Amino acid sequence: MQKKDKTSVRYMLNNKHKGFWTVAADEVVVSALQIMVANDVGAVAVLEHEKLVGIITERDCTRKVLLQEKSAHTTKIREVMTTSVYTVRLDQTVDDCRTLMTEKNVRHLPVLENERLVGIISIRDAVRYTISDQAFMIEQLEGHIYGGHPASHDDE
């Protein structure tokens, strides 16, 4: 049970260093870009009446605004946001997130609880979690191999 808790989206969100940001669909694209730059994130959730209606990513801005020669100062987020958004729940696992991201070729997964946005998991979050989890597992295995003293093999 404890291992399952530590691999859950809930656990990962609780241990993230960054929060998540939102914009309204009727705001202009430059608003979303300013939020992304200010917070060093690659995506912003789009809400209408506190309900998730889309996500706007750096990729959306590049492909649907810049390369289409539209203005980020006049183009509404609603015109370029991704509306078919894949989401996860708090009780799902980090493995579920990685699998979904890989299969659907997405880098950000909004997290919903009772249809309310409670966070966003990025591919960076999933990789960071995996590295941390593997380091912990290695430390535990070394402790088991070396009789509970992971550093004792260095003393020989």
MODELLER restraints for C-alpha pairs under 7 A, 6 or more apart:
rsr = mdl.restraints
at = mdl.atoms
rsr.add(forms.Gaussian(group=physical.xy_distance, feature=features.Distance(at['CA:5:A'], at['CA:11:A']), mean=6.49, stdev=0.5))
rsr.add(forms.Gaussian(group=physical.xy_distance, feature=features.Distance(at['CA:7:A'], at['CA:93:A']), mean=5.36, stdev=0.5))
rsr.add(forms.Gaussian(group=physical.xy_distance, feature=features.Distance(at['CA:7:A'], at['CA:94:A']), mean=5.72, stdev=0.5))
rsr.add(forms.Gaussian(group=physical.xy_distance, feature=features.Distance(at['CA:8:A'], at['CA:90:A']), mean=6.72, stdev=0.5))
rsr.add(forms.Gaussian(group=physical.xy_distance, feature=features.Distance(at['CA:8:A'], at['CA:91:A']), mean=5.75, stdev=0.5))
rsr.add(forms.Gaussian(group=physical.xy_distance, feature=features.Distance(at['CA:8:A'], at['CA:92:A']), mean=5.56, stdev=0.5))
rsr.add(forms.Gaussian(group=physical.xy_distance, feature=features.Distance(at['CA:8:A'], at['CA:93:A']), mean=4.24, stdev=0.5))
rsr.add(forms.Gaussian(group=physical.xy_distance, feature=features.Distance(at['CA:8:A'], at['CA:94:A']), mean=5.89, stdev=0.5))
rsr.add(forms.Gaussian(group=physical.xy_distance, feature=features.Distance(at['CA:9:A'], at['CA:90:A']), mean=4.93, stdev=0.5))
rsr.add(forms.Gaussian(group=physical.xy_distance, feature=features.Distance(at['CA:9:A'], at['CA:91:A']), mean=6.21, stdev=0.5))
rsr.add(forms.Gaussian(group=physical.xy_distance, feature=features.Distance(at['CA:9:A'], at['CA:92:A']), mean=5.74, stdev=0.5))
rsr.add(forms.Gaussian(group=physical.xy_distance, feature=features.Distance(at['CA:9:A'], at['CA:93:A']), mean=5.50, stdev=0.5))
rsr.add(forms.Gaussian(group=physical.xy_distance, feature=features.Distance(at['CA:9:A'], at['CA:94:A']), mean=5.88, stdev=0.5))
rsr.add(forms.Gaussian(group=physical.xy_distance, feature=features.Distance(at['CA:10:A'], at['CA:90:A']), mean=4.65, stdev=0.5))
rsr.add(forms.Gaussian(group=physical.xy_distance, feature=features.Distance(at['CA:10:A'], at['CA:91:A']), mean=6.46, stdev=0.5))
rsr.add(forms.Gaussian(group=physical.xy_distance, feature=features.Distance(at['CA:13:A'], at['CA:119:A']), mean=6.92, stdev=0.5))
rsr.add(forms.Gaussian(group=physical.xy_distance, feature=features.Distance(at['CA:19:A'], at['CA:119:A']), mean=7.00, stdev=0.5))
rsr.add(forms.Gaussian(group=physical.xy_distance, feature=features.Distance(at['CA:20:A'], at['CA:119:A']), mean=5.81, stdev=0.5))
rsr.add(forms.Gaussian(group=physical.xy_distance, feature=features.Distance(at['CA:20:A'], at['CA:120:A']), mean=6.09, stdev=0.5))
rsr.add(forms.Gaussian(group=physical.xy_distance, feature=features.Distance(at['CA:21:A'], at['CA:44:A']), mean=5.50, stdev=0.5))
rsr.add(forms.Gaussian(group=physical.xy_distance, feature=features.Distance(at['CA:21:A'], at['CA:45:A']), mean=6.41, stdev=0.5))
rsr.add(forms.Gaussian(group=physical.xy_distance, feature=features.Distance(at['CA:22:A'], at['CA:44:A']), mean=5.30, stdev=0.5))
rsr.add(forms.Gaussian(group=physical.xy_distance, feature=features.Distance(at['CA:22:A'], at['CA:45:A']), mean=4.65, stdev=0.5))
rsr.add(forms.Gaussian(group=physical.xy_distance, feature=features.Distance(at['CA:22:A'], at['CA:46:A']), mean=5.59, stdev=0.5))
rsr.add(forms.Gaussian(group=physical.xy_distance, feature=features.Distance(at['CA:22:A'], at['CA:47:A']), mean=6.61, stdev=0.5))
rsr.add(forms.Gaussian(group=physical.xy_distance, feature=features.Distance(at['CA:23:A'], at['CA:32:A']), mean=6.61, stdev=0.5))
rsr.add(forms.Gaussian(group=physical.xy_distance, feature=features.Distance(at['CA:23:A'], at['CA:44:A']), mean=6.81, stdev=0.5))
rsr.add(forms.Gaussian(group=physical.xy_distance, feature=features.Distance(at['CA:23:A'], at['CA:45:A']), mean=6.39, stdev=0.5))
rsr.add(forms.Gaussian(group=physical.xy_distance, feature=features.Distance(at['CA:23:A'], at['CA:46:A']), mean=5.03, stdev=0.5))
rsr.add(forms.Gaussian(group=physical.xy_distance, feature=features.Distance(at['CA:23:A'], at['CA:47:A']), mean=6.20, stdev=0.5))
rsr.add(forms.Gaussian(group=physical.xy_distance, feature=features.Distance(at['CA:24:A'], at['CA:46:A']), mean=5.49, stdev=0.5))
rsr.add(forms.Gaussian(group=physical.xy_distance, feature=features.Distance(at['CA:24:A'], at['CA:47:A']), mean=5.27, stdev=0.5))
rsr.add(forms.Gaussian(group=physical.xy_distance, feature=features.Distance(at['CA:24:A'], at['CA:48:A']), mean=6.07, stdev=0.5))
rsr.add(forms.Gaussian(group=physical.xy_distance, feature=features.Distance(at['CA:25:A'], at['CA:46:A']), mean=5.84, stdev=0.5))
rsr.add(forms.Gaussian(group=physical.xy_distance, feature=features.Distance(at['CA:25:A'], at['CA:47:A']), mean=6.56, stdev=0.5))
rsr.add(forms.Gaussian(group=physical.xy_distance, feature=features.Distance(at['CA:25:A'], at['CA:48:A']), mean=6.71, stdev=0.5))
rsr.add(forms.Gaussian(group=physical.xy_distance, feature=features.Distance(at['CA:25:A'], at['CA:76:A']), mean=6.93, stdev=0.5))
rsr.add(forms.Gaussian(group=physical.xy_distance, feature=features.Distance(at['CA:25:A'], at['CA:77:A']), mean=5.14, stdev=0.5))
rsr.add(forms.Gaussian(group=physical.xy_distance, feature=features.Distance(at['CA:25:A'], at['CA:78:A']), mean=4.66, stdev=0.5))
rsr.add(forms.Gaussian(group=physical.xy_distance, feature=features.Distance(at['CA:26:A'], at['CA:76:A']), mean=5.58, stdev=0.5))
rsr.add(forms.Gaussian(group=physical.xy_distance, feature=features.Distance(at['CA:26:A'], at['CA:77:A']), mean=6.11, stdev=0.5))
rsr.add(forms.Gaussian(group=physical.xy_distance, feature=features.Distance(at['CA:26:A'], at['CA:78:A']), mean=6.13, stdev=0.5))
rsr.add(forms.Gaussian(group=physical.xy_distance, feature=features.Distance(at['CA:27:A'], at['CA:76:A']), mean=5.62, stdev=0.5))
rsr.add(forms.Gaussian(group=physical.xy_distance, feature=features.Distance(at['CA:27:A'], at['CA:77:A']), mean=5.88, stdev=0.5))
rsr.add(forms.Gaussian(group=physical.xy_distance, feature=features.Distance(at['CA:28:A'], at['CA:72:A']), mean=6.53, stdev=0.5))
rsr.add(forms.Gaussian(group=physical.xy_distance, feature=features.Distance(at['CA:28:A'], at['CA:73:A']), mean=5.92, stdev=0.5))
rsr.add(forms.Gaussian(group=physical.xy_distance, feature=features.Distance(at['CA:28:A'], at['CA:74:A']), mean=5.87, stdev=0.5))
rsr.add(forms.Gaussian(group=physical.xy_distance, feature=features.Distance(at['CA:28:A'], at['CA:75:A']), mean=5.43, stdev=0.5))
rsr.add(forms.Gaussian(group=physical.xy_distance, feature=features.Distance(at['CA:28:A'], at['CA:76:A']), mean=4.29, stdev=0.5))
rsr.add(forms.Gaussian(group=physical.xy_distance, feature=features.Distance(at['CA:28:A'], at['CA:77:A']), mean=5.43, stdev=0.5))
rsr.add(forms.Gaussian(group=physical.xy_distance, feature=features.Distance(at['CA:29:A'], at['CA:72:A']), mean=4.84, stdev=0.5))
rsr.add(forms.Gaussian(group=physical.xy_distance, feature=features.Distance(at['CA:29:A'], at['CA:73:A']), mean=6.43, stdev=0.5))
rsr.add(forms.Gaussian(group=physical.xy_distance, feature=features.Distance(at['CA:29:A'], at['CA:75:A']), mean=5.97, stdev=0.5))
rsr.add(forms.Gaussian(group=physical.xy_distance, feature=features.Distance(at['CA:29:A'], at['CA:76:A']), mean=5.84, stdev=0.5))
rsr.add(forms.Gaussian(group=physical.xy_distance, feature=features.Distance(at['CA:29:A'], at['CA:77:A']), mean=5.10, stdev=0.5))
rsr.add(forms.Gaussian(group=physical.xy_distance, feature=features.Distance(at['CA:30:A'], at['CA:72:A']), mean=4.93, stdev=0.5))
rsr.add(forms.Gaussian(group=physical.xy_distance, feature=features.Distance(at['CA:30:A'], at['CA:73:A']), mean=5.48, stdev=0.5))
rsr.add(forms.Gaussian(group=physical.xy_distance, feature=features.Distance(at['CA:32:A'], at['CA:44:A']), mean=6.65, stdev=0.5))
rsr.add(forms.Gaussian(group=physical.xy_distance, feature=features.Distance(at['CA:36:A'], at['CA:42:A']), mean=5.89, stdev=0.5))
rsr.add(forms.Gaussian(group=physical.xy_distance, feature=features.Distance(at['CA:36:A'], at['CA:43:A']), mean=6.54, stdev=0.5))
rsr.add(forms.Gaussian(group=physical.xy_distance, feature=features.Distance(at['CA:42:A'], at['CA:57:A']), mean=5.67, stdev=0.5))
rsr.add(forms.Gaussian(group=physical.xy_distance, feature=features.Distance(at['CA:42:A'], at['CA:58:A']), mean=5.56, stdev=0.5))
rsr.add(forms.Gaussian(group=physical.xy_distance, feature=features.Distance(at['CA:43:A'], at['CA:55:A']), mean=6.76, stdev=0.5))
rsr.add(forms.Gaussian(group=physical.xy_distance, feature=features.Distance(at['CA:43:A'], at['CA:56:A']), mean=5.59, stdev=0.5))
rsr.add(forms.Gaussian(group=physical.xy_distance, feature=features.Distance(at['CA:43:A'], at['CA:57:A']), mean=4.15, stdev=0.5))
rsr.add(forms.Gaussian(group=physical.xy_distance, feature=features.Distance(at['CA:43:A'], at['CA:58:A']), mean=6.39, stdev=0.5))
rsr.add(forms.Gaussian(group=physical.xy_distance, feature=features.Distance(at['CA:44:A'], at['CA:55:A']), mean=5.80, stdev=0.5))
rsr.add(forms.Gaussian(group=physical.xy_distance, feature=features.Distance(at['CA:44:A'], at['CA:56:A']), mean=5.47, stdev=0.5))
rsr.add(forms.Gaussian(group=physical.xy_distance, feature=features.Distance(at['CA:44:A'], at['CA:57:A']), mean=6.48, stdev=0.5))
rsr.add(forms.Gaussian(group=physical.xy_distance, feature=features.Distance(at['CA:45:A'], at['CA:52:A']), mean=6.95, stdev=0.5))
rsr.add(forms.Gaussian(group=physical.xy_distance, feature=features.Distance(at['CA:45:A'], at['CA:54:A']), mean=6.24, stdev=0.5))
rsr.add(forms.Gaussian(group=physical.xy_distance, feature=features.Distance(at['CA:45:A'], at['CA:55:A']), mean=4.47, stdev=0.5))
rsr.add(forms.Gaussian(group=physical.xy_distance, feature=features.Distance(at['CA:45:A'], at['CA:56:A']), mean=6.46, stdev=0.5))
rsr.add(forms.Gaussian(group=physical.xy_distance, feature=features.Distance(at['CA:46:A'], at['CA:52:A']), mean=5.94, stdev=0.5))
rsr.add(forms.Gaussian(group=physical.xy_distance, feature=features.Distance(at['CA:46:A'], at['CA:53:A']), mean=5.78, stdev=0.5))
rsr.add(forms.Gaussian(group=physical.xy_distance, feature=features.Distance(at['CA:46:A'], at['CA:54:A']), mean=4.93, stdev=0.5))
rsr.add(forms.Gaussian(group=physical.xy_distance, feature=features.Distance(at['CA:46:A'], at['CA:55:A']), mean=5.15, stdev=0.5))
rsr.add(forms.Gaussian(group=physical.xy_distance, feature=features.Distance(at['CA:46:A'], at['CA:56:A']), mean=6.89, stdev=0.5))
rsr.add(forms.Gaussian(group=physical.xy_distance, feature=features.Distance(at['CA:47:A'], at['CA:53:A']), mean=5.54, stdev=0.5))
rsr.add(forms.Gaussian(group=physical.xy_distance, feature=features.Distance(at['CA:51:A'], at['CA:116:A']), mean=6.52, stdev=0.5))
rsr.add(forms.Gaussian(group=physical.xy_distance, feature=features.Distance(at['CA:52:A'], at['CA:117:A']), mean=6.69, stdev=0.5))
rsr.add(forms.Gaussian(group=physical.xy_distance, feature=features.Distance(at['CA:53:A'], at['CA:83:A']), mean=6.27, stdev=0.5))
rsr.add(forms.Gaussian(group=physical.xy_distance, feature=features.Distance(at['CA:54:A'], at['CA:81:A']), mean=6.08, stdev=0.5))
rsr.add(forms.Gaussian(group=physical.xy_distance, feature=features.Distance(at['CA:54:A'], at['CA:82:A']), mean=5.43, stdev=0.5))
rsr.add(forms.Gaussian(group=physical.xy_distance, feature=features.Distance(at['CA:54:A'], at['CA:83:A']), mean=4.38, stdev=0.5))
rsr.add(forms.Gaussian(group=physical.xy_distance, feature=features.Distance(at['CA:54:A'], at['CA:84:A']), mean=6.93, stdev=0.5))
rsr.add(forms.Gaussian(group=physical.xy_distance, feature=features.Distance(at['CA:54:A'], at['CA:85:A']), mean=6.11, stdev=0.5))
rsr.add(forms.Gaussian(group=physical.xy_distance, feature=features.Distance(at['CA:55:A'], at['CA:81:A']), mean=5.66, stdev=0.5))
rsr.add(forms.Gaussian(group=physical.xy_distance, feature=features.Distance(at['CA:55:A'], at['CA:82:A']), mean=5.34, stdev=0.5))
rsr.add(forms.Gaussian(group=physical.xy_distance, feature=features.Distance(at['CA:55:A'], at['CA:83:A']), mean=6.69, stdev=0.5))
rsr.add(forms.Gaussian(group=physical.xy_distance, feature=features.Distance(at['CA:55:A'], at['CA:85:A']), mean=6.89, stdev=0.5))
rsr.add(forms.Gaussian(group=physical.xy_distance, feature=features.Distance(at['CA:56:A'], at['CA:81:A']), mean=4.67, stdev=0.5))
rsr.add(forms.Gaussian(group=physical.xy_distance, feature=features.Distance(at['CA:56:A'], at['CA:82:A']), mean=6.04, stdev=0.5))
rsr.add(forms.Gaussian(group=physical.xy_distance, feature=features.Distance(at['CA:60:A'], at['CA:80:A']), mean=6.44, stdev=0.5))
rsr.add(forms.Gaussian(group=physical.xy_distance, feature=features.Distance(at['CA:60:A'], at['CA:81:A']), mean=6.51, stdev=0.5))
rsr.add(forms.Gaussian(group=physical.xy_distance, feature=features.Distance(at['CA:64:A'], at['CA:80:A']), mean=5.92, stdev=0.5))
rsr.add(forms.Gaussian(group=physical.xy_distance, feature=features.Distance(at['CA:65:A'], at['CA:71:A']), mean=6.61, stdev=0.5))
rsr.add(forms.Gaussian(group=physical.xy_distance, feature=features.Distance(at['CA:65:A'], at['CA:72:A']), mean=6.57, stdev=0.5))
rsr.add(forms.Gaussian(group=physical.xy_distance, feature=features.Distance(at['CA:86:A'], at['CA:109:A']), mean=6.12, stdev=0.5))
rsr.add(forms.Gaussian(group=physical.xy_distance, feature=features.Distance(at['CA:87:A'], at['CA:109:A']), mean=5.19, stdev=0.5))
rsr.add(forms.Gaussian(group=physical.xy_distance, feature=features.Distance(at['CA:87:A'], at['CA:110:A']), mean=4.99, stdev=0.5))
rsr.add(forms.Gaussian(group=physical.xy_distance, feature=features.Distance(at['CA:87:A'], at['CA:111:A']), mean=5.70, stdev=0.5))
rsr.add(forms.Gaussian(group=physical.xy_distance, feature=features.Distance(at['CA:87:A'], at['CA:112:A']), mean=6.81, stdev=0.5))
rsr.add(forms.Gaussian(group=physical.xy_distance, feature=features.Distance(at['CA:88:A'], at['CA:109:A']), mean=6.54, stdev=0.5))
rsr.add(forms.Gaussian(group=physical.xy_distance, feature=features.Distance(at['CA:88:A'], at['CA:110:A']), mean=6.47, stdev=0.5))
rsr.add(forms.Gaussian(group=physical.xy_distance, feature=features.Distance(at['CA:88:A'], at['CA:111:A']), mean=4.95, stdev=0.5))
rsr.add(forms.Gaussian(group=physical.xy_distance, feature=features.Distance(at['CA:88:A'], at['CA:112:A']), mean=6.30, stdev=0.5))
rsr.add(forms.Gaussian(group=physical.xy_distance, feature=features.Distance(at['CA:89:A'], at['CA:111:A']), mean=5.44, stdev=0.5))
rsr.add(forms.Gaussian(group=physical.xy_distance, feature=features.Distance(at['CA:89:A'], at['CA:112:A']), mean=5.34, stdev=0.5))
rsr.add(forms.Gaussian(group=physical.xy_distance, feature=features.Distance(at['CA:89:A'], at['CA:113:A']), mean=6.17, stdev=0.5))
rsr.add(forms.Gaussian(group=physical.xy_distance, feature=features.Distance(at['CA:90:A'], at['CA:111:A']), mean=6.63, stdev=0.5))
rsr.add(forms.Gaussian(group=physical.xy_distance, feature=features.Distance(at['CA:90:A'], at['CA:113:A']), mean=6.74, stdev=0.5))
rsr.add(forms.Gaussian(group=physical.xy_distance, feature=features.Distance(at['CA:94:A'], at['CA:126:A']), mean=6.48, stdev=0.5))
rsr.add(forms.Gaussian(group=physical.xy_distance, feature=features.Distance(at['CA:98:A'], at['CA:126:A']), mean=6.72, stdev=0.5))
rsr.add(forms.Gaussian(group=physical.xy_distance, feature=features.Distance(at['CA:101:A'], at['CA:107:A']), mean=6.03, stdev=0.5))
rsr.add(forms.Gaussian(group=physical.xy_distance, feature=features.Distance(at['CA:107:A'], at['CA:122:A']), mean=5.60, stdev=0.5))
rsr.add(forms.Gaussian(group=physical.xy_distance, feature=features.Distance(at['CA:107:A'], at['CA:123:A']), mean=5.12, stdev=0.5))
rsr.add(forms.Gaussian(group=physical.xy_distance, feature=features.Distance(at['CA:108:A'], at['CA:120:A']), mean=6.56, stdev=0.5))
rsr.add(forms.Gaussian(group=physical.xy_distance, feature=features.Distance(at['CA:108:A'], at['CA:121:A']), mean=5.68, stdev=0.5))
rsr.add(forms.Gaussian(group=physical.xy_distance, feature=features.Distance(at['CA:108:A'], at['CA:122:A']), mean=4.40, stdev=0.5))
rsr.add(forms.Gaussian(group=physical.xy_distance, feature=features.Distance(at['CA:108:A'], at['CA:123:A']), mean=6.38, stdev=0.5))
rsr.add(forms.Gaussian(group=physical.xy_distance, feature=features.Distance(at['CA:109:A'], at['CA:120:A']), mean=5.51, stdev=0.5))
rsr.add(forms.Gaussian(group=physical.xy_distance, feature=features.Distance(at['CA:109:A'], at['CA:121:A']), mean=5.13, stdev=0.5))
rsr.add(forms.Gaussian(group=physical.xy_distance, feature=features.Distance(at['CA:109:A'], at['CA:122:A']), mean=6.35, stdev=0.5))
rsr.add(forms.Gaussian(group=physical.xy_distance, feature=features.Distance(at['CA:110:A'], at['CA:117:A']), mean=6.80, stdev=0.5))
rsr.add(forms.Gaussian(group=physical.xy_distance, feature=features.Distance(at['CA:110:A'], at['CA:119:A']), mean=5.92, stdev=0.5))
rsr.add(forms.Gaussian(group=physical.xy_distance, feature=features.Distance(at['CA:110:A'], at['CA:120:A']), mean=4.23, stdev=0.5))
rsr.add(forms.Gaussian(group=physical.xy_distance, feature=features.Distance(at['CA:110:A'], at['CA:121:A']), mean=6.28, stdev=0.5))
rsr.add(forms.Gaussian(group=physical.xy_distance, feature=features.Distance(at['CA:111:A'], at['CA:117:A']), mean=5.85, stdev=0.5))
rsr.add(forms.Gaussian(group=physical.xy_distance, feature=features.Distance(at['CA:111:A'], at['CA:118:A']), mean=5.68, stdev=0.5))
rsr.add(forms.Gaussian(group=physical.xy_distance, feature=features.Distance(at['CA:111:A'], at['CA:119:A']), mean=5.04, stdev=0.5))
rsr.add(forms.Gaussian(group=physical.xy_distance, feature=features.Distance(at['CA:111:A'], at['CA:120:A']), mean=5.48, stdev=0.5))
rsr.add(forms.Gaussian(group=physical.xy_distance, feature=features.Distance(at['CA:112:A'], at['CA:118:A']), mean=5.71, stdev=0.5))
rsr.add(forms.Gaussian(group=physical.xy_distance, feature=features.Distance(at['CA:139:A'], at['CA:150:A']), mean=6.67, stdev=0.5))
rsr.add(forms.Gaussian(group=physical.xy_distance, feature=features.Distance(at['CA:142:A'], at['CA:150:A']), mean=5.09, stdev=0.5))
rsr.add(forms.Gaussian(group=physical.xy_distance, feature=features.Distance(at['CA:143:A'], at['CA:149:A']), mean=5.14, stdev=0.5))
rsr.add(forms.Gaussian(group=physical.xy_distance, feature=features.Distance(at['CA:143:A'], at['CA:150:A']), mean=4.33, stdev=0.5))
rsr.add(forms.Gaussian(group=physical.xy_distance, feature=features.Distance(at['CA:146:A'], at['CA:152:A']), mean=6.67, stdev=0.5))
rsr.add(forms.Gaussian(group=physical.xy_distance, feature=features.Distance(at['CA:146:A'], at['CA:153:A']), mean=6.75, stdev=0.5))
